[in-house]
Structures are given as C-alpha cells and as structure tokens.
Amino acid sequence: MASSVVPERTMTKRGHLKLFDGFRLEIGDDRIHLADSAQRLLAYLTIQGPSPRTVVAGSLWGEAPEERALGSLRTTVWRINQVVPGLVTGEHREVALASFVSADVTEFAHRVTARSTDSGTRSHDLPNLRIRELLPGWYEDWVVFERDRLRQLHLHALEAAATALCMGGEYAAALDTALAAVRGDPLRESARRAVILVHLAEGNLVEAHREYQRFRALLAGELGVEPSGRLTSLVTGRNGDRQYDAPAPTVPVPLFDRPGGGEYSSVVQGPVR
C-alpha cells in the first residue's frame, strides 16, 4: 500500500530503505514517495553516515552558494519530516538518518563482513548470486564510489563462498557461485580461478582447461595480455615441468590472499610429482 504521509502514531513501526536496484522507502507496510532531492539526501546519509550540514549541502547542492545550499538542505529536511516525522535528525550541526530505519546496503555489508570470518559456508547460506546495482541511473561521485565498493564486496563474497563450498564437497553449489562471480566481472582472474579450482577438485581436468582457454582468449581480445603465471601453472601444471594431465599437487594451491598476509588454501590435492 502506497502512502504520501505517515501519521505520527506509525513512528513506532520500523522503516526500511532499499538502495539496491533503485530507491524505495518503506515504513511498516507503507511505501513512501519522496521528491528527488529528498531521496538523494536519504541515500547520502545512508551511505556516508551522520555528516556535517555544510558537507551535505556542498555535496548535494554544490552548484549553489553555501547559504543557498544550506537553505535547500533545511527545506529538504523539513519536507522529509513532514512526510515521515523524525526520519532525519539534526544535532551538533550534523544531520543523520533516524535509527528506526534500516538499509539494505548496510545489512549487506555487515553480512559480507560476518561471512568472511566464517569458514563453514553451506549452500543454504549463500550470498545473493545476482550482483545488484546500487541506485542505477545515479551518477554522483559519492554514489559511483559506493557502487564500486559494494560490487567488489559482493564479488569477494561469492569467491569466498565458492571456496568454502568446494572444501565442503558441495561442488554444484560451489560452481554456481563461482560462475556468478565470473558473470559479475568476466575479466576478474580470481573469479576464473575459483571456477577452475572447482573443476579440478572434481577431477574435471578438461573443463578446467576449457575455462582457462576461454579466459585467456577474452584477456587477449579485450586487453592484449595473458593470464598470470599463477593461474597458468595451476592449469598447465608446469611447476617442475609437470604436464597438464598429471595429478594435482598435494600441497594446497593458494586461491585468495588473506587481508593482512597469509592465504586461503584451495582444495586441489593429489600425489606430488
């Protein structure tokens, strides 16, 4: 049910702000419609957090003189709070989004952070396989930067989940997850490596080689470069002149670098030559 004004009494209800795939604000069961300037202010406060009034005004109304920009900010805050009382708060020269409103982008970032420390990923606890876009059609610098940050977080989450699933023997789910990362960025080598490692873990050497050759042809056509020696040696088995169709090594093959040092190990194992 859509609504243009939320009565004061409904402020006991929780709100949810969705920024993936477009702007959508819901208070309880009501969808709230706001002007573009109000949408941009709420999106900015969600992404940037509580911010000084001068910074917000300069970011959203930067083409106007400072006093006029601050006036536009005051007017926009007033109009928002007329529709949803208390939605935007202001203390100590800062403005912020009220605590009764959650946001999908914040929840997503928290889930990814929590999942990165959990090695027990199973197929029923996968990240969303479709990489959603933050506020499509918005081109402000603060949106573009955050859009890329969230996309990178999603790709890392998919790759990490594929690794954990593969280590748990859930190869179908691992392959589907790794391929989702490839769809998100076909030129991303770590995503291709995740796919190849699942094929190798299952003993599908030909599939691993085909994936490598597809990636190699794509890189050559798009960028004129070759895959890294690390990926090439994983598939061709050239460590110590080992041939491609020889068994994989018993030592774990590094898949993803851990932040701060160290590596995640792959599940590719077999007799050492």
Stockholm file with secondary structure:
# STOCKHOLM 1.0

chainA/1-273         MASSVVPERTMTKRGHLKLFDGFRLEIGDDRIHLADSAQRLLAYLTIQGPSPRTVVAGSLWGEAPEERALGSLRTTVWRINQVVPGLVTGEHREVALASFVSADVTEFAHRVTARSTDSGTRSHDLPNLRIRELLPGWYEDWVVFERDRLRQLHLHALEAAATALCMGGEYAAALDTALAAVRGDPLRESARRAVILVHLAEGNLVEAHREYQRFRALLAGELGVEPSGRLTSLVTGRNGDRQYDAPAPTVPVPLFDRPGGGEYSSVVQGPVR
#=GR chainA/1-273 SS CEESCCCGGGGGSCEEEECBTSCEEEETTEEECCCHHHHHHHHHHHHHCSEEHHHHHHHHSTTSCHHHHHHHHHHHHHHHHHHSTTSEEEETTEEEECTTEEEHHHHHHHHHHHHHTCCCCCGGGCCCSSCCCBSTTCCCHHHHHHHHHHHHHHHHHHHHHHHHHHHTTCHHHHHHHHHHHHHHCTTCHHHHHHHHHHHHHTTCHHHHHHHHHHHHHHHHHHTSCCCCHHHHHHHHCCGGGCCTTSCCCSSCCEEEECTTSCEEECCCCCCCC
#=GC SS_cons         CEESCCCGGGGGSCEEEECBTSCEEEETTEEECCCHHHHHHHHHHHHHCSEEHHHHHHHHSTTSCHHHHHHHHHHHHHHHHHHSTTSEEEETTEEEECTTEEEHHHHHHHHHHHHHTCCCCCGGGCCCSSCCCBSTTCCCHHHHHHHHHHHHHHHHHHHHHHHHHHHTTCHHHHHHHHHHHHHHCTTCHHHHHHHHHHHHHTTCHHHHHHHHHHHHHHHHHHTSCCCCHHHHHHHHCCGGGCCTTSCCCSSCCEEEECTTSCEEECCCCCCCC
//
